[in-house]
Each structure stands twice: as C-alpha cells, then as structure tokens.
Amino acid sequence: MSVEKLDTLEVRVKKMLDLIMELRRDKSHLEQELEAAREQLAKQQEMTQGWEEERGTIRSRIEKVLGELDFLERSSE
C-alpha cells in the first residue's frame, strides 16, 4: 500500500471516529430530552387526574344543590 493510500485511509478513519463521537453526543442529548419530556408528561397526567377528580366533586355538589332547589320548589307548591 502506498503512503498516499494510507494517509487517505487515516483521514477517512478519523472522520468516521469524529462522526461516531458526534452521534454519541447527539444520542445522549436526545435521551436527556426524552427523559425530561417523559417526566413532564407524567406531571401533566397527574394534574389531569386531579382536575378530573375535582370536576367530579364539583359536579356532585352542583347536583346536590340542584336537587335541594328542586325539593324546595316542589314543597312550596
């Protein structure tokens, strides 16, 4: 093998190694972003569940008040 071919091969191998390192950094960064997004989604799901429970409580209370108003309306007739 000639020296020129070895130099070319060495340059190509170095470029390949640089690309591999860059891809590993990108992968690590994307994994961190994914984990942060999963944590945010979990928090939002917890909040949504809380809001649904609160909505159910409010609905029950409103239905109770409406029932009492209906009772008062019927008893005054």
mmCIF file of the N, C-alpha and C atoms, coordinates in Angstrom:
data_MODEL
# 
_entry.id   MODEL 
# 
loop_
_atom_site.group_PDB 
_atom_site.id 
_atom_site.type_symbol 
_atom_site.label_atom_id 
_atom_site.label_alt_id 
_atom_site.label_comp_id 
_atom_site.label_asym_id 
_atom_site.label_entity_id 
_atom_site.label_seq_id 
_atom_site.pdbx_PDB_ins_code 
_atom_site.Cartn_x 
_atom_site.Cartn_y 
_atom_site.Cartn_z 
_atom_site.occupancy 
_atom_site.B_iso_or_equiv 
_atom_site.pdbx_formal_charge 
_atom_site.auth_seq_id 
_atom_site.auth_comp_id 
_atom_site.auth_asym_id 
_atom_site.auth_atom_id 
_atom_site.pdbx_PDB_model_num 
ATOM 1   N N  . MET A 1 1  ? 0.844   -1.167 0.000  1.00 0.00 ? 1  MET A N  1 
ATOM 2   C CA . MET A 1 1  ? 0.000   0.000  0.000  1.00 0.00 ? 1  MET A CA 1 
ATOM 3   C C  . MET A 1 1  ? 0.893   1.233  0.000  1.00 0.00 ? 1  MET A C  1 
ATOM 4   N N  . SER A 1 2  ? 0.489   2.189  -0.780 1.00 0.00 ? 2  SER A N  1 
ATOM 5   C CA . SER A 1 2  ? 1.294   3.395  -0.853 1.00 0.00 ? 2  SER A CA 1 
ATOM 6   C C  . SER A 1 2  ? 1.001   4.298  0.345  1.00 0.00 ? 2  SER A C  1 
ATOM 7   N N  . VAL A 1 3  ? 1.914   5.216  0.595  1.00 0.00 ? 3  VAL A N  1 
ATOM 8   C CA . VAL A 1 3  ? 1.767   6.150  1.708  1.00 0.00 ? 3  VAL A CA 1 
ATOM 9   C C  . VAL A 1 3  ? 0.549   7.037  1.498  1.00 0.00 ? 3  VAL A C  1 
ATOM 10  N N  . GLU A 1 4  ? 0.285   7.418  0.258  1.00 0.00 ? 4  GLU A N  1 
ATOM 11  C CA . GLU A 1 4  ? -0.883  8.261  -0.043 1.00 0.00 ? 4  GLU A CA 1 
ATOM 12  C C  . GLU A 1 4  ? -2.178  7.537  0.321  1.00 0.00 ? 4  GLU A C  1 
ATOM 13  N N  . LYS A 1 5  ? -2.248  6.268  -0.013 1.00 0.00 ? 5  LYS A N  1 
ATOM 14  C CA . LYS A 1 5  ? -3.451  5.487  0.313  1.00 0.00 ? 5  LYS A CA 1 
ATOM 15  C C  . LYS A 1 5  ? -3.605  5.355  1.823  1.00 0.00 ? 5  LYS A C  1 
ATOM 16  N N  . LEU A 1 6  ? -2.507  5.154  2.538  1.00 0.00 ? 6  LEU A N  1 
ATOM 17  C CA . LEU A 1 6  ? -2.577  5.072  3.992  1.00 0.00 ? 6  LEU A CA 1 
ATOM 18  C C  . LEU A 1 6  ? -3.014  6.395  4.597  1.00 0.00 ? 6  LEU A C  1 
ATOM 19  N N  . ASP A 1 7  ? -2.505  7.509  4.047  1.00 0.00 ? 7  ASP A N  1 
ATOM 20  C CA . ASP A 1 7  ? -2.921  8.834  4.519  1.00 0.00 ? 7  ASP A CA 1 
ATOM 21  C C  . ASP A 1 7  ? -4.414  9.052  4.290  1.00 0.00 ? 7  ASP A C  1 
ATOM 22  N N  . THR A 1 8  ? -4.879  8.660  3.111  1.00 0.00 ? 8  THR A N  1 
ATOM 23  C CA . THR A 1 8  ? -6.300  8.796  2.786  1.00 0.00 ? 8  THR A CA 1 
ATOM 24  C C  . THR A 1 8  ? -7.140  7.939  3.734  1.00 0.00 ? 8  THR A C  1 
ATOM 25  N N  . LEU A 1 9  ? -6.687  6.727  3.960  1.00 0.00 ? 9  LEU A N  1 
ATOM 26  C CA . LEU A 1 9  ? -7.402  5.830  4.873  1.00 0.00 ? 9  LEU A CA 1 
ATOM 27  C C  . LEU A 1 9  ? -7.422  6.400  6.280  1.00 0.00 ? 9  LEU A C  1 
ATOM 28  N N  . GLU A 1 10 ? -6.299  6.933  6.724  1.00 0.00 ? 10 GLU A N  1 
ATOM 29  C CA . GLU A 1 10 ? -6.214  7.521  8.063  1.00 0.00 ? 10 GLU A CA 1 
ATOM 30  C C  . GLU A 1 10 ? -7.177  8.706  8.203  1.00 0.00 ? 10 GLU A C  1 
ATOM 31  N N  . VAL A 1 11 ? -7.254  9.548  7.181  1.00 0.00 ? 11 VAL A N  1 
ATOM 32  C CA . VAL A 1 11 ? -8.172  10.692 7.202  1.00 0.00 ? 11 VAL A CA 1 
ATOM 33  C C  . VAL A 1 11 ? -9.618  10.202 7.262  1.00 0.00 ? 11 VAL A C  1 
ATOM 34  N N  . ARG A 1 12 ? -9.920  9.194  6.484  1.00 0.00 ? 12 ARG A N  1 
ATOM 35  C CA . ARG A 1 12 ? -11.283 8.676  6.467  1.00 0.00 ? 12 ARG A CA 1 
ATOM 36  C C  . ARG A 1 12 ? -11.649 8.047  7.809  1.00 0.00 ? 12 ARG A C  1 
ATOM 37  N N  . VAL A 1 13 ? -10.724 7.322  8.407  1.00 0.00 ? 13 VAL A N  1 
ATOM 38  C CA . VAL A 1 13 ? -10.970 6.703  9.715  1.00 0.00 ? 13 VAL A CA 1 
ATOM 39  C C  . VAL A 1 13 ? -11.181 7.793  10.764 1.00 0.00 ? 13 VAL A C  1 
ATOM 40  N N  . LYS A 1 14 ? -10.366 8.855  10.731 1.00 0.00 ? 14 LYS A N  1 
ATOM 41  C CA . LYS A 1 14 ? -10.522 9.954  11.689 1.00 0.00 ? 14 LYS A CA 1 
ATOM 42  C C  . LYS A 1 14 ? -11.890 10.624 11.533 1.00 0.00 ? 14 LYS A C  1 
ATOM 43  N N  . LYS A 1 15 ? -12.291 10.863 10.273 1.00 0.00 ? 15 LYS A N  1 
ATOM 44  C CA . LYS A 1 15 ? -13.615 11.446 10.027 1.00 0.00 ? 15 LYS A CA 1 
ATOM 45  C C  . LYS A 1 15 ? -14.716 10.542 10.576 1.00 0.00 ? 15 LYS A C  1 
ATOM 46  N N  . MET A 1 16 ? -14.542 9.245  10.365 1.00 0.00 ? 16 MET A N  1 
ATOM 47  C CA . MET A 1 16 ? -15.528 8.281  10.847 1.00 0.00 ? 16 MET A CA 1 
ATOM 48  C C  . MET A 1 16 ? -15.603 8.308  12.379 1.00 0.00 ? 16 MET A C  1 
ATOM 49  N N  . LEU A 1 17 ? -14.451 8.356  13.042 1.00 0.00 ? 17 LEU A N  1 
ATOM 50  C CA . LEU A 1 17 ? -14.429 8.414  14.504 1.00 0.00 ? 17 LEU A CA 1 
ATOM 51  C C  . LEU A 1 17 ? -15.057 9.704  15.016 1.00 0.00 ? 17 LEU A C  1 
ATOM 52  N N  . ASP A 1 18 ? -14.781 10.821 14.338 1.00 0.00 ? 18 ASP A N  1 
ATOM 53  C CA . ASP A 1 18 ? -15.391 12.097 14.718 1.00 0.00 ? 18 ASP A CA 1 
ATOM 54  C C  . ASP A 1 18 ? -16.914 12.027 14.589 1.00 0.00 ? 18 ASP A C  1 
ATOM 55  N N  . LEU A 1 19 ? -17.371 11.411 13.501 1.00 0.00 ? 19 LEU A N  1 
ATOM 56  C CA . LEU A 1 19 ? -18.808 11.260 13.286 1.00 0.00 ? 19 LEU A CA 1 
ATOM 57  C C  . LEU A 1 19 ? -19.429 10.388 14.373 1.00 0.00 ? 19 LEU A C  1 
ATOM 58  N N  . ILE A 1 20 ? -18.757 9.306  14.729 1.00 0.00 ? 20 ILE A N  1 
ATOM 59  C CA . ILE A 1 20 ? -19.259 8.423  15.781 1.00 0.00 ? 20 ILE A CA 1 
ATOM 60  C C  . ILE A 1 20 ? -19.364 9.175  17.103 1.00 0.00 ? 20 ILE A C  1 
ATOM 61  N N  . MET A 1 21 ? -18.359 9.964  17.436 1.00 0.00 ? 21 MET A N  1 
ATOM 62  C CA . MET A 1 21 ? -18.392 10.739 18.687 1.00 0.00 ? 21 MET A CA 1 
ATOM 63  C C  . MET A 1 21 ? -19.528 11.758 18.669 1.00 0.00 ? 21 MET A C  1 
ATOM 64  N N  . GLU A 1 22 ? -19.717 12.407 17.532 1.00 0.00 ? 22 GLU A N  1 
ATOM 65  C CA . GLU A 1 22 ? -20.805 13.380 17.410 1.00 0.00 ? 22 GLU A CA 1 
ATOM 66  C C  . GLU A 1 22 ? -22.160 12.695 17.567 1.00 0.00 ? 22 GLU A C  1 
ATOM 67  N N  . LEU A 1 23 ? -22.310 11.547 16.951 1.00 0.00 ? 23 LEU A N  1 
ATOM 68  C CA . LEU A 1 23 ? -23.572 10.806 17.058 1.00 0.00 ? 23 LEU A CA 1 
ATOM 69  C C  . LEU A 1 23 ? -23.835 10.349 18.490 1.00 0.00 ? 23 LEU A C  1 
ATOM 70  N N  . ARG A 1 24 ? -22.786 9.960  19.202 1.00 0.00 ? 24 ARG A N  1 
ATOM 71  C CA . ARG A 1 24 ? -22.955 9.557  20.602 1.00 0.00 ? 24 ARG A CA 1 
ATOM 72  C C  . ARG A 1 24 ? -23.388 10.742 21.453 1.00 0.00 ? 24 ARG A C  1 
ATOM 73  N N  . ARG A 1 25 ? -22.791 11.921 21.200 1.00 0.00 ? 25 ARG A N  1 
ATOM 74  C CA . ARG A 1 25 ? -23.204 13.121 21.944 1.00 0.00 ? 25 ARG A CA 1 
ATOM 75  C C  . ARG A 1 25 ? -24.660 13.462 21.647 1.00 0.00 ? 25 ARG A C  1 
ATOM 76  N N  . ASP A 1 26 ? -25.028 13.396 20.363 1.00 0.00 ? 26 ASP A N  1 
ATOM 77  C CA . ASP A 1 26 ? -26.416 13.668 19.976 1.00 0.00 ? 26 ASP A CA 1 
ATOM 78  C C  . ASP A 1 26 ? -27.373 12.685 20.639 1.00 0.00 ? 26 ASP A C  1 
ATOM 79  N N  . LYS A 1 27 ? -26.977 11.416 20.652 1.00 0.00 ? 27 LYS A N  1 
ATOM 80  C CA . LYS A 1 27 ? -27.815 10.380 21.271 1.00 0.00 ? 27 LYS A CA 1 
ATOM 81  C C  . LYS A 1 27 ? -28.016 10.675 22.757 1.00 0.00 ? 27 LYS A C  1 
ATOM 82  N N  . SER A 1 28 ? -26.937 11.022 23.427 1.00 0.00 ? 28 SER A N  1 
ATOM 83  C CA . SER A 1 28 ? -27.016 11.332 24.852 1.00 0.00 ? 28 SER A CA 1 
ATOM 84  C C  . SER A 1 28 ? -27.938 12.531 25.099 1.00 0.00 ? 28 SER A C  1 
ATOM 85  N N  . HIS A 1 29 ? -27.780 13.549 24.272 1.00 0.00 ? 29 HIS A N  1 
ATOM 86  C CA . HIS A 1 29 ? -28.622 14.744 24.407 1.00 0.00 ? 29 HIS A CA 1 
ATOM 87  C C  . HIS A 1 29 ? -30.095 14.397 24.173 1.00 0.00 ? 29 HIS A C  1 
ATOM 88  N N  . LEU A 1 30 ? -30.364 13.600 23.156 1.00 0.00 ? 30 LEU A N  1 
ATOM 89  C CA . LEU A 1 30 ? -31.748 13.217 22.860 1.00 0.00 ? 30 LEU A CA 1 
ATOM 90  C C  . LEU A 1 30 ? -32.341 12.349 23.970 1.00 0.00 ? 30 LEU A C  1 
ATOM 91  N N  . GLU A 1 31 ? -31.519 11.487 24.567 1.00 0.00 ? 31 GLU A N  1 
ATOM 92  C CA . GLU A 1 31 ? -32.010 10.667 25.679 1.00 0.00 ? 31 GLU A CA 1 
ATOM 93  C C  . GLU A 1 31 ? -32.383 11.551 26.870 1.00 0.00 ? 31 GLU A C  1 
ATOM 94  N N  . GLN A 1 32 ? -31.583 12.585 27.122 1.00 0.00 ? 32 GLN A N  1 
ATOM 95  C CA . GLN A 1 32 ? -31.899 13.515 28.214 1.00 0.00 ? 32 GLN A CA 1 
ATOM 96  C C  . GLN A 1 32 ? -33.190 14.267 27.924 1.00 0.00 ? 32 GLN A C  1 
ATOM 97  N N  . GLU A 1 33 ? -33.349 14.728 26.677 1.00 0.00 ? 33 GLU A N  1 
ATOM 98  C CA . GLU A 1 33 ? -34.582 15.425 26.302 1.00 0.00 ? 33 GLU A CA 1 
ATOM 99  C C  . GLU A 1 33 ? -35.793 14.501 26.433 1.00 0.00 ? 33 GLU A C  1 
ATOM 100 N N  . LEU A 1 34 ? -35.637 13.254 26.029 1.00 0.00 ? 34 LEU A N  1 
ATOM 101 C CA . LEU A 1 34 ? -36.731 12.285 26.127 1.00 0.00 ? 34 LEU A CA 1 
ATOM 102 C C  . LEU A 1 34 ? -37.120 12.056 27.582 1.00 0.00 ? 34 LEU A C  1 
ATOM 103 N N  . GLU A 1 35 ? -36.141 11.913 28.448 1.00 0.00 ? 35 GLU A N  1 
ATOM 104 C CA . GLU A 1 35 ? -36.428 11.703 29.871 1.00 0.00 ? 35 GLU A CA 1 
ATOM 105 C C  . GLU A 1 35 ? -37.157 12.913 30.462 1.00 0.00 ? 35 GLU A C  1 
ATOM 106 N N  . ALA A 1 36 ? -36.704 14.107 30.093 1.00 0.00 ? 36 ALA A N  1 
ATOM 107 C CA . ALA A 1 36 ? -37.365 15.326 30.581 1.00 0.00 ? 36 ALA A CA 1 
ATOM 108 C C  . ALA A 1 36 ? -38.804 15.386 30.072 1.00 0.00 ? 36 ALA A C  1 
ATOM 109 N N  . ALA A 1 37 ? -39.016 15.018 28.816 1.00 0.00 ? 37 ALA A N  1 
ATOM 110 C CA . ALA A 1 37 ? -40.369 15.032 28.251 1.00 0.00 ? 37 ALA A CA 1 
ATOM 111 C C  . ALA A 1 37 ? -41.257 13.999 28.947 1.00 0.00 ? 37 ALA A C  1 
ATOM 112 N N  . ARG A 1 38 ? -40.702 12.830 29.259 1.00 0.00 ? 38 ARG A N  1 
ATOM 113 C CA . ARG A 1 38 ? -41.477 11.805 29.972 1.00 0.00 ? 38 ARG A CA 1 
ATOM 114 C C  . ARG A 1 38 ? -41.862 12.285 31.364 1.00 0.00 ? 38 ARG A C  1 
ATOM 115 N N  . GLU A 1 39 ? -40.934 12.952 32.050 1.00 0.00 ? 39 GLU A N  1 
ATOM 116 C CA . GLU A 1 39 ? -41.234 13.475 33.385 1.00 0.00 ? 39 GLU A CA 1 
ATOM 117 C C  . GLU A 1 39 ? -42.325 14.533 33.312 1.00 0.00 ? 39 GLU A C  1 
ATOM 118 N N  . GLN A 1 40 ? -42.227 15.412 32.316 1.00 0.00 ? 40 GLN A N  1 
ATOM 119 C CA . GLN A 1 40 ? -43.240 16.456 32.155 1.00 0.00 ? 40 GLN A CA 1 
ATOM 120 C C  . GLN A 1 40 ? -44.607 15.832 31.847 1.00 0.00 ? 40 GLN A C  1 
ATOM 121 N N  . LEU A 1 41 ? -44.624 14.823 31.002 1.00 0.00 ? 41 LEU A N  1 
ATOM 122 C CA . LEU A 1 41 ? -45.875 14.142 30.671 1.00 0.00 ? 41 LEU A CA 1 
ATOM 123 C C  . LEU A 1 41 ? -46.481 13.492 31.909 1.00 0.00 ? 41 LEU A C  1 
ATOM 124 N N  . ALA A 1 42 ? -45.650 12.868 32.732 1.00 0.00 ? 42 ALA A N  1 
ATOM 125 C CA . ALA A 1 42 ? -46.152 12.234 33.957 1.00 0.00 ? 42 ALA A CA 1 
ATOM 126 C C  . ALA A 1 42 ? -46.769 13.275 34.884 1.00 0.00 ? 42 ALA A C  1 
ATOM 127 N N  . LYS A 1 43 ? -46.121 14.434 35.018 1.00 0.00 ? 43 LYS A N  1 
ATOM 128 C CA . LYS A 1 43 ? -46.662 15.508 35.857 1.00 0.00 ? 43 LYS A CA 1 
ATOM 129 C C  . LYS A 1 43 ? -47.993 16.006 35.309 1.00 0.00 ? 43 LYS A C  1 
ATOM 130 N N  . GLN A 1 44 ? -48.065 16.162 33.981 1.00 0.00 ? 44 GLN A N  1 
ATOM 131 C CA . GLN A 1 44 ? -49.310 16.626 33.379 1.00 0.00 ? 44 GLN A CA 1 
ATOM 132 C C  . GLN A 1 44 ? -50.427 15.606 33.557 1.00 0.00 ? 44 GLN A C  1 
ATOM 133 N N  . GLN A 1 45 ? -50.087 14.330 33.477 1.00 0.00 ? 45 GLN A N  1 
ATOM 134 C CA . GLN A 1 45 ? -51.102 13.296 33.682 1.00 0.00 ? 45 GLN A CA 1 
ATOM 135 C C  . GLN A 1 45 ? -51.607 13.316 35.118 1.00 0.00 ? 45 GLN A C  1 
ATOM 136 N N  . GLU A 1 46 ? -50.716 13.557 36.075 1.00 0.00 ? 46 GLU A N  1 
ATOM 137 C CA . GLU A 1 46 ? -51.138 13.665 37.471 1.00 0.00 ? 46 GLU A CA 1 
ATOM 138 C C  . GLU A 1 46 ? -52.069 14.853 37.656 1.00 0.00 ? 46 GLU A C  1 
ATOM 139 N N  . MET A 1 47 ? -51.705 15.988 37.041 1.00 0.00 ? 47 MET A N  1 
ATOM 140 C CA . MET A 1 47 ? -52.552 17.173 37.146 1.00 0.00 ? 47 MET A CA 1 
ATOM 141 C C  . MET A 1 47 ? -53.921 16.924 36.530 1.00 0.00 ? 47 MET A C  1 
ATOM 142 N N  . THR A 1 48 ? -53.931 16.267 35.378 1.00 0.00 ? 48 THR A N  1 
ATOM 143 C CA . THR A 1 48 ? -55.196 15.968 34.706 1.00 0.00 ? 48 THR A CA 1 
ATOM 144 C C  . THR A 1 48 ? -56.067 15.086 35.580 1.00 0.00 ? 48 THR A C  1 
ATOM 145 N N  . GLN A 1 49 ? -55.468 14.096 36.207 1.00 0.00 ? 49 GLN A N  1 
ATOM 146 C CA . GLN A 1 49 ? -56.223 13.217 37.082 1.00 0.00 ? 49 GLN A CA 1 
ATOM 147 C C  . GLN A 1 49 ? -56.808 14.011 38.254 1.00 0.00 ? 49 GLN A C  1 
ATOM 148 N N  . GLY A 1 50 ? -56.017 14.912 38.805 1.00 0.00 ? 50 GLY A N  1 
ATOM 149 C CA . GLY A 1 50 ? -56.511 15.755 39.895 1.00 0.00 ? 50 GLY A CA 1 
ATOM 150 C C  . GLY A 1 50 ? -57.676 16.624 39.457 1.00 0.00 ? 50 GLY A C  1 
ATOM 151 N N  . TRP A 1 51 ? -57.542 17.190 38.247 1.00 0.00 ? 51 TRP A N  1 
ATOM 152 C CA . TRP A 1 51 ? -58.629 18.028 37.731 1.00 0.00 ? 51 TRP A CA 1 
ATOM 153 C C  . TRP A 1 51 ? -59.889 17.210 37.496 1.00 0.00 ? 51 TRP A C  1 
ATOM 154 N N  . GLU A 1 52 ? -59.744 15.983 37.028 1.00 0.00 ? 52 GLU A N  1 
ATOM 155 C CA . GLU A 1 52 ? -60.906 15.125 36.807 1.00 0.00 ? 52 GLU A CA 1 
ATOM 156 C C  . GLU A 1 52 ? -61.593 14.804 38.136 1.00 0.00 ? 52 GLU A C  1 
ATOM 157 N N  . GLU A 1 53 ? -60.799 14.539 39.160 1.00 0.00 ? 53 GLU A N  1 
ATOM 158 C CA . GLU A 1 53 ? -61.376 14.268 40.476 1.00 0.00 ? 53 GLU A CA 1 
ATOM 159 C C  . GLU A 1 53 ? -62.097 15.503 41.005 1.00 0.00 ? 53 GLU A C  1 
ATOM 160 N N  . GLU A 1 54 ? -61.459 16.659 40.838 1.00 0.00 ? 54 GLU A N  1 
ATOM 161 C CA . GLU A 1 54 ? -62.084 17.913 41.293 1.00 0.00 ? 54 GLU A CA 1 
ATOM 162 C C  . GLU A 1 54 ? -63.368 18.181 40.513 1.00 0.00 ? 54 GLU A C  1 
ATOM 163 N N  . ARG A 1 55 ? -63.340 17.907 39.235 1.00 0.00 ? 55 ARG A N  1 
ATOM 164 C CA . ARG A 1 55 ? -64.529 18.094 38.397 1.00 0.00 ? 55 ARG A CA 1 
ATOM 165 C C  . ARG A 1 55 ? -65.668 17.207 38.892 1.00 0.00 ? 55 ARG A C  1 
ATOM 166 N N  . GLY A 1 56 ? -65.348 15.961 39.236 1.00 0.00 ? 56 GLY A N  1 
ATOM 167 C CA . GLY A 1 56 ? -66.367 15.049 39.745 1.00 0.00 ? 56 GLY A CA 1 
ATOM 168 C C  . GLY A 1 56 ? -66.949 15.537 41.059 1.00 0.00 ? 56 GLY A C  1 
ATOM 169 N N  . THR A 1 57 ? -66.086 16.060 41.936 1.00 0.00 ? 57 THR A N  1 
ATOM 170 C CA . THR A 1 57 ? -66.552 16.593 43.217 1.00 0.00 ? 57 THR A CA 1 
ATOM 171 C C  . THR A 1 57 ? -67.479 17.782 43.003 1.00 0.00 ? 57 THR A C  1 
ATOM 172 N N  . ILE A 1 58 ? -67.062 18.686 42.131 1.00 0.00 ? 58 ILE A N  1 
ATOM 173 C CA . ILE A 1 58 ? -67.881 19.878 41.853 1.00 0.00 ? 58 ILE A CA 1 
ATOM 174 C C  . ILE A 1 58 ? -69.208 19.468 41.236 1.00 0.00 ? 58 ILE A C  1 
ATOM 175 N N  . ARG A 1 59 ? -69.162 18.513 40.327 1.00 0.00 ? 59 ARG A N  1 
ATOM 176 C CA . ARG A 1 59 ? -70.397 18.050 39.688 1.00 0.00 ? 59 ARG A CA 1 
ATOM 177 C C  . ARG A 1 59 ? -71.364 17.476 40.729 1.00 0.00 ? 59 ARG A C  1 
ATOM 178 N N  . SER A 1 60 ? -70.833 16.678 41.638 1.00 0.00 ? 60 SER A N  1 
ATOM 179 C CA . SER A 1 60 ? -71.681 16.085 42.682 1.00 0.00 ? 60 SER A CA 1 
ATOM 180 C C  . SER A 1 60 ? -72.304 17.163 43.558 1.00 0.00 ? 60 SER A C  1 
ATOM 181 N N  . ARG A 1 61 ? -71.508 18.150 43.903 1.00 0.00 ? 61 ARG A N  1 
ATOM 182 C CA . ARG A 1 61 ? -72.026 19.229 44.764 1.00 0.00 ? 61 ARG A CA 1 
ATOM 183 C C  . ARG A 1 61 ? -73.106 20.032 44.045 1.00 0.00 ? 61 ARG A C  1 
ATOM 184 N N  . ILE A 1 62 ? -72.889 20.298 42.757 1.00 0.00 ? 62 ILE A N  1 
ATOM 185 C CA . ILE A 1 62 ? -73.887 21.046 41.983 1.00 0.00 ? 62 ILE A CA 1 
ATOM 186 C C  . ILE A 1 62 ? -75.173 20.238 41.871 1.00 0.00 ? 62 ILE A C  1 
ATOM 187 N N  . GLU A 1 63 ? -75.039 18.932 41.594 1.00 0.00 ? 63 GLU A N  1 
ATOM 188 C CA . GLU A 1 63 ? -76.232 18.085 41.506 1.00 0.00 ? 63 GLU A CA 1 
ATOM 189 C C  . GLU A 1 63 ? -76.974 18.057 42.839 1.00 0.00 ? 63 GLU A C  1 
ATOM 190 N N  . LYS A 1 64 ? -76.249 18.052 43.938 1.00 0.00 ? 64 LYS A N  1 
ATOM 191 C CA . LYS A 1 64 ? -76.878 18.062 45.261 1.00 0.00 ? 64 LYS A CA 1 
ATOM 192 C C  . LYS A 1 64 ? -77.646 19.360 45.473 1.00 0.00 ? 64 LYS A C  1 
ATOM 193 N N  . VAL A 1 65 ? -77.018 20.489 45.135 1.00 0.00 ? 65 VAL A N  1 
ATOM 194 C CA . VAL A 1 65 ? -77.690 21.787 45.308 1.00 0.00 ? 65 VAL A CA 1 
ATOM 195 C C  . VAL A 1 65 ? -78.914 21.866 44.410 1.00 0.00 ? 65 VAL A C  1 
ATOM 196 N N  . LEU A 1 66 ? -78.777 21.410 43.169 1.00 0.00 ? 66 LEU A N  1 
ATOM 197 C CA . LEU A 1 66 ? -79.933 21.431 42.261 1.00 0.00 ? 66 LEU A CA 1 
ATOM 198 C C  . LEU A 1 66 ? -81.060 20.542 42.787 1.00 0.00 ? 66 LEU A C  1 
ATOM 199 N N  . GLY A 1 67 ? -80.699 19.422 43.365 1.00 0.00 ? 67 GLY A N  1 
ATOM 200 C CA . GLY A 1 67 ? -81.712 18.546 43.961 1.00 0.00 ? 67 GLY A CA 1 
ATOM 201 C C  . GLY A 1 67 ? -82.416 19.226 45.123 1.00 0.00 ? 67 GLY A C  1 
ATOM 202 N N  . GLU A 1 68 ? -81.660 19.932 45.944 1.00 0.00 ? 68 GLU A N  1 
ATOM 203 C CA . GLU A 1 68 ? -82.264 20.648 47.065 1.00 0.00 ? 68 GLU A CA 1 
ATOM 204 C C  . GLU A 1 68 ? -83.157 21.765 46.579 1.00 0.00 ? 68 GLU A C  1 
ATOM 205 N N  . LEU A 1 69 ? -82.723 22.477 45.533 1.00 0.00 ? 69 LEU A N  1 
ATOM 206 C CA . LEU A 1 69 ? -83.564 23.542 44.969 1.00 0.00 ? 69 LEU A CA 1 
ATOM 207 C C  . LEU A 1 69 ? -84.841 22.961 44.383 1.00 0.00 ? 69 LEU A C  1 
ATOM 208 N N  . ASP A 1 70 ? -84.728 21.826 43.726 1.00 0.00 ? 70 ASP A N  1 
ATOM 209 C CA . ASP A 1 70 ? -85.895 21.160 43.159 1.00 0.00 ? 70 ASP A CA 1 
ATOM 210 C C  . ASP A 1 70 ? -86.856 20.744 44.274 1.00 0.00 ? 70 ASP A C  1 
ATOM 211 N N  . PHE A 1 71 ? -86.316 20.228 45.368 1.00 0.00 ? 71 PHE A N  1 
ATOM 212 C CA . PHE A 1 71 ? -87.118 19.837 46.502 1.00 0.00 ? 71 PHE A CA 1 
ATOM 213 C C  . PHE A 1 71 ? -87.856 21.057 47.092 1.00 0.00 ? 71 PHE A C  1 
ATOM 214 N N  . LEU A 1 72 ? -87.109 22.166 47.245 1.00 0.00 ? 72 LEU A N  1 
ATOM 215 C CA . LEU A 1 72 ? -87.721 23.379 47.784 1.00 0.00 ? 72 LEU A CA 1 
ATOM 216 C C  . LEU A 1 72 ? -88.812 23.905 46.858 1.00 0.00 ? 72 LEU A C  1 
ATOM 217 N N  . GLU A 1 73 ? -88.575 23.805 45.564 1.00 0.00 ? 73 GLU A N  1 
ATOM 218 C CA . GLU A 1 73 ? -89.559 24.270 44.593 1.00 0.00 ? 73 GLU A CA 1 
ATOM 219 C C  . GLU A 1 73 ? -90.824 23.437 44.690 1.00 0.00 ? 73 GLU A C  1 
ATOM 220 N N  . ARG A 1 74 ? -90.681 22.113 44.811 1.00 0.00 ? 74 ARG A N  1 
ATOM 221 C CA . ARG A 1 74 ? -91.835 21.239 44.888 1.00 0.00 ? 74 ARG A CA 1 
ATOM 222 C C  . ARG A 1 74 ? -92.581 21.402 46.214 1.00 0.00 ? 74 ARG A C  1 
ATOM 223 N N  . SER A 1 75 ? -91.847 21.633 47.268 1.00 0.00 ? 75 SER A N  1 
ATOM 224 C CA . SER A 1 75 ? -92.505 21.741 48.565 1.00 0.00 ? 75 SER A CA 1 
ATOM 225 C C  . SER A 1 75 ? -93.221 23.082 48.728 1.00 0.00 ? 75 SER A C  1 
ATOM 226 N N  . SER A 1 76 ? -92.855 24.083 47.949 1.00 0.00 ? 76 SER A N  1 
ATOM 227 C CA . SER A 1 76 ? -93.526 25.379 48.068 1.00 0.00 ? 76 SER A CA 1 
ATOM 228 C C  . SER A 1 76 ? -94.773 25.453 47.213 1.00 0.00 ? 76 SER A C  1 
ATOM 229 N N  . GLU A 1 77 ? -95.002 24.464 46.378 1.00 0.00 ? 77 GLU A N  1 
ATOM 230 C CA . GLU A 1 77 ? -96.188 24.488 45.516 1.00 0.00 ? 77 GLU A CA 1 
ATOM 231 C C  . GLU A 1 77 ? -97.416 24.009 46.195 1.00 0.00 ? 77 GLU A C  1 
# 
